[in-house]
Structure formats: C-alpha cells, structure tokens
Amino acid sequence: MWIERFNAADVAGLRETRPLPPRMSLSLLICLWVSTTVVWCNAEESRKWEGLTVYGVMHEAIGKGQHQGRVHLSEITGKPHFYGVGALEELLGEITILDSAAVMTAVTQEGRPQAILNPAAKATLMVGQSVAQWREFILKEEISWERFDQAIGTMATTQGVNISKPFVFVVEGEFQDVRLHVINGACPLHARMRKLEIQGEKRPFEFEATRLSGTLVGIHAVDAVGKLTHPGTTTHAHLIFLDETTGERVTGHLEQVGLIAGAVVRLPDDGEQDGPVDRSEPSPLE
C-alpha cells in the first residue's frame, strides 16, 4: 500500500515528496488506526462516566506500578457532598470520602491499621461523585456476600437508576461475612490472582469479621474491570469502621461483604428517574 504524494502544483510552496516505502506506510496506518481507536474509546468512556470524578485506573496503578500521586485530596474534599473510594500515592493506604470528609488509613510496621491525618496527601486512585440528595431505604432482608453485587444492581434498577452508568451508593448499619484489607504498597487481590508473594514491608493489613458495624461507600460500575473494579465484580467498595484495638475510625477495601436486614441503603437521587421503575424482580428494600 502506498501513500499518495502531495501535488506541488496544487499545494504552493511544497516540494514533491516520494511515496513512503510499503512497510513504513503500513506501520503509519496502523499507528493512526490505534490512535483513532483509543480516542474513540476514551470518548465513549467519557460519556459513560459523565458526572463521575476519576483519577487513575486500577490496571495502571496496580498492574503497571504507575502509582504516583495524581490529585491532592484537598481538591477532592473541596467538592460539595462528595463520596468516593481510592488509594494513597505509592499504594500506601486506603481512602474513603464520606460527604467530602476523607478517612485515610495506612499500615503500621506492626501490621496494624492506623488512621492518618495529612492535609497534603495525594491519591493515585480516586473514583466518586458529588451527591446532593439521596433516595434512602431500609433493607428488609439479609443479603449474602455472594449476592452483594447483584443485589446492589437490583436495588438500583427497581428505583429507576440507570445501572449502565457508574454510580455511588452508601450503606449504613451492620454487615456480615466481612473480608477487607488496607493496601500497603502492593495489592493482595492482584498478588493472589498472579500467585505472587507480597514481601514483608509491603504486606497489607487483612481482616475478617462475622459481623461488623460501619458505613460502606461504594461504586457500582458494569464493564469496568481493570479500571474501576477488580475482576469478577461490578462494585468497588470501602468500609469505614472502628478498629477494635485502638478505637480509631479507619477504612479498608472490601473483598467481600454481606448485608444485615435493617441496614440503611442510599442511592443517588438527581431529582428524576433515569428510566422506568422495574418491578420484574422483587426489591429487597422497604
């Protein structure tokens, strides 16, 4: 394949050029195709993520080690009524934003979670949105950890939320079958999938509880694996709770969680429904 030459008679001031060699021409066309595809995909993603604040994606920060600070937390907490989840730069701790207030937790040398207050902190990962008004419901039945993702989607759908777009949600109350971690330089979920051993200085805090009270902040996002969510899940959720040893308010990344009846579930309310209310499935909400 050849690239057509400029016509010097038609373009004043340009010298006639020789056609590019076939191999170079093909390489150039491939590069142009890839660039166009990336731009198109980013545009599609931007439309899908409209209204969402996103800094960094998982496969870059965790998979490729590109975990530099991308945004000052003060910029995030300066947004009104912001809710989100993320990780500190260098993956040295978890961040949960609850109504524009940041809860940050790192891991001590002894392997315990430690609440940190650092107004100059930066996040390498952050996803969330400002929510001025919520739809609030009481959970009328228990939700097992295996059904958690599906249940969040069902709750949202029955309330007319468009689940094809990412949205933030909050749950307050008691939780069951909780498994969480606080990252400390390397992601334990990524390590398990790759069958890697995390070295001592980067070992996370890992915790399990049969029942635990707290506040969950999460993002529901379909088709966002490696970007907003880990493989095999449509949610990215953190839990704010009191550390049983120190009594400090800390946060961790949820690997699994179930819900206890009576928990308060909050879904974003933009003043109008994004679609017709779906009554084809029974809602676990009152």
C-alpha positions in Angstrom: 0.0 0.0 0.0 1.3 3.4 -0.9 0.5 6.9 0.5 -0.4 9.3 -2.3 2.2 12.1 -2.9 1.5 15.8 -2.4 0.9 17.5 -5.7 3.3 20.5 -5.8 1.1 22.2 -8.4 -1.9 22.1 -6.1 0.0 23.0 -2.8 2.1 26.1 -3.2 5.4 26.0 -1.5 5.6 22.2 -1.0 8.2 20.2 -2.7 7.1 17.0 -4.3 7.8 14.0 -2.0 8.5 10.4 -2.7 6.0 7.8 -1.6 6.7 6.1 1.7 8.0 2.5 1.5 5.2 -0.1 1.9 6.4 -1.3 5.3 6.7 2.3 6.7 3.3 3.2 5.2 1.6 0.2 6.8 3.1 1.0 10.2 1.9 4.6 9.9 -1.6 3.5 9.1 -1.6 1.0 12.0 -0.5 3.8 14.4 -3.2 6.1 13.0 -5.8 3.4 13.4 -4.7 2.6 17.0 -4.7 6.3 17.9 -8.1 6.9 16.4 -9.5 3.8 18.3 -8.0 5.0 21.6 -9.5 8.5 21.1 -12.9 6.9 20.2 -12.8 4.6 23.2 -11.9 7.4 25.5 -14.7 9.5 24.2 -17.2 6.6 24.7 -15.8 6.1 28.2 -16.1 9.8 29.0 -19.8 9.8 28.0 -20.4 6.6 30.1 -18.5 8.1 33.1 -20.1 11.5 32.8 -20.7 13.0 36.2 -18.0 10.8 37.8 -14.7 12.0 39.1 -11.9 9.6 38.1 -8.2 9.8 38.8 -6.1 6.8 37.7 -7.4 3.3 36.8 -6.6 0.0 38.5 -4.6 -1.7 35.8 -2.3 1.3 35.6 -1.8 1.9 39.3 -1.8 -1.7 40.4 -0.9 -3.8 37.4 1.7 -1.4 35.9 3.0 0.2 39.0 2.1 3.7 37.9 1.1 4.7 41.4 2.3 8.2 41.6 0.2 10.9 43.2 -2.4 12.1 40.7 -4.5 14.5 42.8 -4.4 16.4 46.1 -7.1 15.2 48.4 -7.9 18.8 49.3 -9.1 19.2 45.7 -11.4 16.2 46.1 -12.7 17.2 49.6 -13.3 20.7 48.2 -16.1 19.3 46.1 -19.6 19.6 47.7 -21.1 16.4 49.1 -18.5 14.2 47.5 -18.4 10.4 48.1 -15.7 8.2 46.7 -13.1 5.5 47.2 -9.4 5.4 46.3 -5.8 4.7 47.3 -3.0 6.9 48.5 0.0 7.5 46.3 2.5 4.7 46.1 -0.5 2.5 47.2 0.4 3.2 50.8 -3.1 3.2 52.2 -6.8 3.4 51.6 -9.0 6.5 51.2 -12.8 6.8 51.6 -14.6 10.1 51.1 -17.9 10.4 53.0 -19.7 13.7 52.3 -16.5 15.5 51.4 -14.6 14.2 54.6 -11.6 12.0 54.0 -11.0 8.9 56.1 -7.4 7.6 55.4 -5.8 4.5 56.7 -2.2 3.2 56.4 -0.5 0.1 57.8 2.0 0.4 60.7 5.3 -1.5 60.9 3.5 -3.9 63.3 0.9 -4.6 60.6 -2.0 -2.8 62.2 -4.3 -0.2 60.6 -3.6 3.4 61.5 -5.8 6.4 60.9 -3.8 9.2 59.3 -4.4 12.9 59.0 -2.4 14.5 56.3 -3.9 17.6 54.5 -1.1 17.4 51.9 -1.9 13.7 51.0 -2.3 12.7 47.3 -4.3 9.9 45.8 -3.1 7.7 43.0 -6.6 6.3 42.6 -9.9 8.0 43.2 -13.4 7.5 41.9 -16.6 9.1 43.1 -19.1 11.8 42.6 -20.9 14.6 44.4 -24.4 13.6 45.5 -26.6 16.4 46.9 -29.7 14.3 47.5 -30.2 10.6 48.2 -33.0 8.1 48.0 -33.0 6.3 51.3 -34.4 2.8 52.0 -34.3 0.2 54.8 -33.1 -3.2 53.8 -35.8 -5.7 54.6 -33.9 -8.9 54.1 -30.4 -10.3 54.6 -28.0 -10.2 51.6 -25.2 -12.7 51.5 -21.8 -11.7 50.2 -22.3 -13.9 47.1 -25.3 -11.8 46.2 -24.0 -8.4 47.1 -23.2 -7.1 43.6 -26.4 -8.5 42.1 -28.4 -7.0 45.0 -27.0 -3.5 44.5 -27.9 -3.7 40.8 -31.4 -4.9 41.6 -32.0 -2.2 44.2 -30.9 0.5 41.8 -32.9 -0.9 38.9 -36.1 -1.1 40.9 -35.6 2.5 41.8 -35.2 3.6 38.2 -31.4 4.2 38.4 -29.6 3.6 35.1 -27.1 0.9 36.0 -25.4 1.1 32.7 -23.6 4.1 34.1 -21.4 4.1 37.2 -23.0 5.5 40.4 -22.0 5.8 44.0 -24.0 4.2 46.8 -23.8 4.2 50.6 -24.9 1.6 53.2 -25.0 2.2 56.9 -25.6 -0.5 59.6 -24.4 -4.0 60.3 -22.5 -6.1 57.9 -21.8 -9.9 57.8 -19.0 -12.1 56.4 -16.7 -9.1 56.1 -13.3 -9.5 54.5 -11.2 -6.4 53.9 -7.6 -5.2 53.5 -5.6 -2.0 53.8 -3.1 -1.8 51.0 0.5 -1.2 51.9 2.4 -0.8 48.6 1.0 -3.9 46.8 -2.5 -5.1 46.2 -3.2 -8.5 47.8 -6.0 -9.3 45.3 -3.7 -8.7 42.4 -1.0 -10.8 44.1 -3.4 -13.7 44.7 -4.5 -13.7 41.1 -0.9 -13.7 39.9 0.2 -16.2 42.6 2.7 -13.7 43.9 4.0 -13.4 47.4 4.0 -9.9 48.9 7.2 -9.0 50.7 7.2 -8.2 54.4 7.5 -4.4 54.2 4.5 -4.3 51.7 2.2 -6.8 53.4 -1.3 -5.4 53.8 -3.5 -5.4 56.9 -6.1 -8.1 56.3 -9.1 -8.5 58.4 -12.2 -10.8 58.6 -15.3 -10.4 60.8 -18.5 -12.4 61.1 -20.4 -9.2 61.9 -19.2 -5.6 61.9 -20.9 -2.2 62.1 -19.9 0.7 59.9 -20.5 2.8 56.8 -19.9 1.4 53.4 -19.2 3.7 50.4 -19.1 2.1 47.0 -19.2 2.5 43.3 -21.3 0.3 41.1 -19.9 0.0 37.6 -20.6 -2.6 34.9 -17.9 -3.4 32.3 -15.3 -1.5 34.2 -13.0 -4.4 35.3 -9.4 -3.2 35.5 -10.5 0.4 35.5 -12.9 1.0 38.4 -13.4 -2.5 39.7 -11.4 -5.7 40.3 -12.0 -8.8 38.1 -15.2 -10.7 38.8 -17.1 -7.8 40.4 -19.3 -4.8 39.5 -18.6 -2.9 42.7 -15.7 -1.2 44.3 -16.5 -0.6 48.0 -14.8 0.5 51.2 -15.9 0.2 54.8 -15.4 2.8 57.5 -15.4 1.2 60.9 -13.9 1.4 64.4 -10.7 -0.5 64.9 -11.3 -2.9 67.8 -7.8 -2.5 69.2 -7.3 1.3 69.0 -10.8 2.6 68.7 -9.7 4.7 65.8 -12.0 5.3 62.8 -10.4 3.5 59.9 -11.2 2.3 56.5 -10.5 -0.7 54.3 -11.1 -2.1 50.8 -13.8 -4.7 50.9 -13.0 -8.0 49.3 -16.4 -9.4 50.3 -19.3 -8.2 52.4 -22.9 -9.2 53.2 -25.7 -7.0 54.5 -27.9 -7.4 57.6 -31.6 -6.6 57.4 -32.3 -3.1 58.8 -29.3 -1.5 57.1 -29.9 1.9 55.5 -29.2 1.9 51.8 -28.7 5.2 50.0 -28.9 5.6 46.2 -28.3 8.9 44.4 -31.4 11.0 43.6 -30.9 13.5 40.8 -34.5 14.7 41.1 -35.8 12.5 38.3 -35.6 8.8 37.5 -33.2 7.7 34.8 -35.7 5.2 33.5 -38.9 3.4 34.3 -39.1 1.6 37.6 -38.5 -2.1 37.1 -40.9 -4.3 39.0 -39.9 -7.6 37.3 -37.7 -8.5 40.3 -38.7 -8.2 43.9 -36.7 -5.5 45.7 -35.0 -6.2 49.0 -35.8 -2.6 50.0 -38.8 -1.3 52.0 
